[in-house]
């Protein structure tokens, strides 16, 4: 029986990694494997997981040990990996120094913990599956030949594109492009990027799209004079909800005959700031009502779609991978407005299942897209949104196929 060690940032603890909420159930129903979750951090609240999945707490410290942290700093200054990184990457931009130092500290810490785990499980057929291609994956790559296990990783966005990182720096990545069985990207475009930018062998990279479960919800549009907009994201700078507020204000001014309803799902550090901006920008627009619902779990989001008529789902983020929120909306036959960033252009075909904005849209461009209200209410456009979901992002298809590919390695 194979032991699958799924290494996550926090899952099953909150927040984030919501895709795994669907995927984990498919692993749980797979025969002849033992799945072990190995998070590298925790929070006070955990999701429930299937009973046949166990939790390994190797990287969840019971207390904050300052002495141990100091020890890993000293180990880093004795590491060849650190000095190679200095010579090949950090000297190009000295601002990268502390990012490189922090990455090597993590790498050594993970390597030590993994060695302890591997020494206890030497008689097992192990497959490590890291949900992110980061320092813990590099640590496994450095141990792979010695312990002879299988290793696969997923890549998403922040663990792919160095341009999105501070000082355009992906610490340690170029030192660890070998000793891995498979890298699964979630978009086709990421495959080419990994080969062109870092020099990975094309034979170890495959696309394995994420997915959401179907809830058999067909969300209808409203009457012609009512237009409901839904957005769903963290309230942070990168999500640009301030720009969306400006766009709704412009749209309302130019379409006074339309009753605009805007609902935002999600919270974050900018919540009070954005609520104040909404009051300032929208309070004098008599044809606008809006609501911030705060953080909702996935099932609660689907309950919302089941109870409301939604005309369009909108995302205006400056940086994305493959947003789960867009998949959820399309699975309920809701058309999309979103910018051409990350993998969105593989989800959204302009004029087919929504409107694709420029990568850095202005409030005016967003407002113009929102103003095409009759387009989003067309039955054929709404059906096409669902068809894209069913073809590419159906969890019932994608996850069993992914698990099969991992187990065949």
N, C-alpha and C positions, 0 to 999 in steps of 0.2 A: 504494500500500500504506500502510495506516494504521500509525503508530507508537503503541503503547500504552505509556505511562510509568506503571508501577505503583510508587507511592511507599509504602514501609513504614517501620515503626519499626526493625526489625532484619532481617526475613526477606530473604534466606535464612539469615541467621545466627540462632543460638539466643539467647535463649529466646523463648517466646510465639509468637503469630500462627499457631497450629497449624492453623487453618482453611485457611490458604493452602496447606498441604501437599496438600490435595485440589484446591482451586480452580486452582492453578497448572498442573496437568496438563491441565485443560480449555482453558486459554488456549494451552498448547503445541500442542494438536491442532486449533486454529482456523486455517483457511486465510486467506491474504491479509492477515496482520497481522505486525508485528514487535513482540514484547514485550520491554521493557527494565525490569528491576528497579532501583529507585533507593532503597536503604535509607538512613536518616539516622543510623544507628549500626551498630556491628558488635561481634562478640565473637570469641573465639578459635576457635569451632567453627561451621562452616557446614553446612547441609543440602545435599545434592546437588540440582541442578535440571536440567530437560531441556536438551539440548544446543542447542536452537534458541532459548533464552532467554538474553539477555545481561545483564550486570551493570554498572551505571553507578555510579562511586564519587565523584560530585560532592560528596556530603556525608559522605564518610568521610575525615577528615583523616589525613594521613600521620604527623603528629606534633602534639603539644599546643603551640600557639603562643599564649603569653600576650599578646603584643603585639596579635595579631588580636582577642582577646577584649576587651581594653581599648578598641580601636578601635570595636567594636560597642556598647559602653556609651556612648561619646561620640556615636555616631550616633543612639542612642536618645533622648538628651536634645535632639537637634535634630529629632525626628520629630513631625509633626502627629498621627500616630496615637497616640503616647504621651500628648500633652496632651489630646486628645479623650477618651482613656480615663480620665485623671485627673478631668476635669470631669464626665463622665457616670456613671462607675462607682466610681472610687477614693474620691472625696470622700464617698460614702455610707458607707464603712467604710475608714478609713486603714490597717487591717491588711492590706488588699488590695494595698498599694503595691508590695511586692517581687514579688508574683505577677504584677502587671501589668507591672512593669519587665522581669522575666525573659521574659514572653511577647513583648514588643515586640522585645527583643534577638533572640530566635529568629526572629521575623517578618522582621526586616531582614536577618539572616544568610541565611535561606532565599530571600528575594527577590533578594538579590545573586547567589547561586549559580544560581538558576533563570534569571535574566536571561542569565548566561553560557551556560547550556545552550541557551536559546531562540535566542540570537544565532548559535549554531553549527548550529542545526537549522531555519533559517527557511524552507527549501524543503520541509519535511516536513509531512504532514497529521498533527498531533499530537492525541492524546487523553490527558489526564492523569487518572489514577485514583488518588486518595489513599485508603489503607485506613483512615485515621483523619481525622476532621474537626477538625484542629488548626491550629497556626500556619502550617504549610507549605501547607495548603489556603487559608488567608487570603492568603498571599503570592501564590499563583496567581490568586486572585480579583482581586487588585489589578493583575495583569499581563494579565488575559484580554482586555480590550478592545484593548490595544496590540498583542498578538501573535496574536490571533484563533485560539485553540486551543479544543478542547472540554475540559470539566472536570466530572468526577463524583467523588463521595466516598461512602464508607460511614460510618455512625455506629454505635456499639456501645453503650457505657454511660457510661464516664467522659467521653466527648466529647459527651454529650447532657445529662445531668442535673446542673444547677448545685447542687442541694441536696446532692449527694454530694461536692461540692468544699469545700475549706476556705473559710470565710467566705462560703459559698454564692456563689462567684464563678467564672464561666467567662470568663477574660480574652479580650477583643477580639471575642467572639462577636457582639455586637450591632452592631459596626461592619461586619461582613461577612456580610450575609444576602442580598446580591445577587451578580450576576456568577458564577453557577454553573449548569450545565445540569441537573444532577440530584443529589439527595441520596437515597441508598438506606439506609433503616433496616432493621434486622434483626427488628423486631417492629412490629405494627400500632399498639401503644400509643405507641411513640416518635414516630410521625407526628403525632399530636394534640399531644403535648408540644412538639414543635418549632414547630408553628404557634401554639399558645396562649402559649408562654413567650417565644419570640424574634420571632414575627411573620413566619415564612417563608410564602411563597406556596404554597398546597397543591398547585399544579400541578407543582412541581419536586421533590416528595417522593413516593417510592414505597417499598413494602416489597419487599425482596429477601432472603429467608431464607438463612441459611448452611446447610451440610449436611455430612454425613460419608458416606464410601463404604460400601456394603454389603459385608459379608464373609461372608454366607451362614452365619451362626452362629446357631443356636437354642440358647440357654443354658437348660438344664433347671433345675427347682427340686430341692431335696433332699427326703429323706424327712421325714415330719411332725415327728420329734424333733430334726432338725438344721436350723439357720437360719443361712445365710451372708449377711453384710452386706458390701457394698463401698462405700467412699467414695474419691473421687479429687479432690485439690485441692492447692494450695500450702498449706504449714503456716504460715499467717499469721493475725493476729488476726481479720480479716474473715471467714475461713472457719469459725471457731467450732468447731474440732475438739475443743476442751476440753469444750464443751457436749455433743458427741456421746459422748465418753467417759463423762461423768456419766450420760447417758441409757442407755447400754449397761449400766452398773453397776446402775442401777435396774431395767432390764428383766430382767437376770440374776437379781437377787434375787427378783423377782416370778414368774419362770418357770423354776424350778429343774429342771423336767423336760425343758427344751429345751437342747440343746448349741448354744451361740452361737459363731459363727466370724466375726470381724471382720478385714477386710483393708483397709488404707489405701494408696493409690497417690499418691505425691507427696512432695516434701520442701520445706524452707523454713527460715526463721530460727528458728522455734519448735520445730524437730524434737526437740532434746534435752529441752526443757521438756515437750513433750507425751508423749514416751516415758516420762519420769519420772512424769507424771500417770497414764499408763496403768498403770504398775507399781503406783502407790499405790492406784488405784481398782479395778483388776481382778485384782490378784494373789490376793486372797482369794475370788474368784468361781470356784469349781471347774468351773463349766459354761461358762466363757469361754476361748477362745483367740484370740489376735490377732497381727497381723504388720504392720509398716511396710515396704512393699516399696521405698520410695524412688521416685525419678523414673524413669518408663518412657516410651518413645516410643509413639506411637499404635499401631504394629503390635504392639508387645509387650503393650499393653493388650488388644488383640483376641486375642492368643495366650492370655492369661490367661483371658478369657471362654470361649475354645474348650476349655480344659482343666478348667474348674471349673464346678460347679453353684452358681449365684448366685441367692439368693432375692429380694434387693432391693438397689437402688442408692440411696444416701442423700446428700443435699446439705443442709447446715444453714447456709449462708453468709448473712451479713446484707446482702450486696449482690451482685447478679449482673446479667449481661446475658442471654445465651442460652447456657448452659454446654454446651460440646462434650462434656463427660463424660456429660451426661444423654442427648444424642443417641446417643452410642456405646453406652450401656447399652440404650436402647430399640431400637436396631437389632439387638440380640442377644436381644430379647424379654424384657428384664428390667424389672419394674415399678419405680416411682420414689417416693421420699419427698423432698420439697423444700419450702422456704418460699415464700410468695407475694411474691417480690421480683423486680424486673426483668421479663424476659419469660417467667419460669417458668410463669405461669398460662396462657400460650398453648401450652405444651408439656405441661402436666400438668393433667388434668381429675380433680378429686377424686372418688374412688370408681370411676373408669373405667380409668385406667392407672396408678393409684397413689394416694397420699394427699398432699394439699396442706396444708402446715402454715401457721400464721399467719406474718406477716412477721417477727415476733420471737418465735420459739417458745421455751418453757421446756424444760429437760431433761425435765421430767415429760411435756410434750406430745409431745416426740420419742420418749420411751420408750413412751408409749401407742400411737403410730403403729407403732413397731417390733413391739409386742406383738401386732399383728393378723397373726400369721404365716400363718394359713390363707388369708387374703385374697390374699397375695402369691404363694402357691403355686397358685392357681386358674389353669387353662389359659386360660380366657377373658380374664382380666386380663393375662396375659403376651402373648397375641395382640394385645390392644388396644394395649399398649405399642409393639409392632412396627408396628401400623397407623398410629399417630400419627407415628412416624418416617417411614414410607413415604409418607405423605400430605404432610408438611411439611418434612422434613429430609433427603431423599435427594439426595446430591450429584450423582448422575447426572441428576437432573431440574433441580435448582436452579441449578447453575453454568452449564450451557449456556444456560438461559433468561436468566440474568443477563448473560452475555456478549453474547447476541443483543440485549438491550435497550441495553447500552452502545454497541454498534457502530451501532445505528440512530439514535443521537442526532445 
